[in-house]
């Protein structure tokens, strides 16, 4: 899981550059997977789900504390990943509108 714009220094409310950065990251991951497959004679596949919206964050665990995020935004992304088409990046309608306005296909 990867997230962007979680704090004031990375959240860009007006330009939404953190959303473009996350989309760019997802596309680079897909390109890297192709490279790995070509050079290792494997056929690994990846599915990516991107969503935007509010999350709740915090530290869980007493013996092995871990920082985690929760919420419907995370759940929808997870479902898009688990039900998505291999080698594709699936996005919600809201995210599509933001990316289309920035020139993403």
Secondary structure by P-SEA (a helix, b strand, c coil): cccccccccccccccaaaaaaaaaaaaaaaaaaaaaaaaaccbbbbbbbbbbbbbbbbbbbccbbbbbcccaaaaaaaaaaaaccccbbbbcaaaaaaaaaaccc
